[in-house]
Amino acid sequence: MASQFKLYVDADAHLRFQLVTENGDVLLTSKAFEDEDAAIAAIWSVREAAAKGRIVDLTVSMPDDRPAE
């Protein structure tokens, strides 16, 4: 089974989606949408962005200032 976008209704009656991996891990949960068309459009946008997206590493390598033991 491949990963899936699962569309659902949240506790506030808004539509959301989750991207779920093959083993059931939730990679992301969307914001709330007012209607199904908007949620599905967002899924297509995520799919396109993920396929073309670059990885930008914004972490900063910190120097090791700890004293030697």
C-alpha positions in Angstrom: 0.0 0.0 0.0 1.3 3.4 -0.9 1.1 6.5 1.3 -2.4 8.2 1.3 -4.0 11.5 1.7 -7.0 10.9 4.0 -9.8 13.5 3.9 -11.9 13.8 7.0 -14.2 16.0 9.0 -12.7 17.4 12.3 -14.5 18.0 15.6 -15.5 21.6 14.4 -17.1 20.2 11.2 -14.3 21.4 9.0 -12.6 19.3 6.4 -8.9 18.4 6.9 -6.5 16.0 5.3 -3.6 13.9 6.6 -0.7 12.5 4.6 -0.3 9.0 6.0 2.6 6.6 5.2 2.4 3.0 4.3 3.0 2.0 7.9 0.4 4.4 9.3 2.6 7.3 10.4 1.0 10.7 10.0 3.4 13.0 8.2 1.2 16.0 8.1 -2.2 17.3 9.0 -3.7 20.2 7.0 -5.3 23.3 8.2 -9.1 23.4 8.3 -11.0 23.9 5.0 -14.6 25.1 4.5 -15.4 22.8 1.6 -14.2 19.7 -0.1 -13.1 21.4 -3.3 -10.6 23.6 -1.3 -9.2 20.6 0.6 -8.7 18.6 -2.6 -7.1 21.6 -4.3 -4.7 21.8 -1.3 -3.9 18.1 -1.6 -2.9 18.6 -5.3 -0.8 21.6 -4.3 1.1 19.6 -1.7 1.7 16.7 -4.1 3.1 19.1 -6.7 5.2 21.0 -4.2 6.6 17.8 -2.7 7.6 16.5 -6.1 9.4 19.7 -7.1 10.5 21.0 -3.7 14.1 21.4 -2.7 15.4 20.6 0.7 16.7 23.8 2.4 18.6 23.1 5.6 18.1 26.0 7.9 19.8 24.3 10.9 22.9 25.9 12.2 25.9 23.8 13.1 26.8 24.8 16.6 30.5 24.7 17.6 31.2 22.2 20.3 32.0 24.5 23.3 31.9 21.7 25.9 35.0 21.2 27.9 36.9 18.0 27.2 36.3 15.2 29.7 
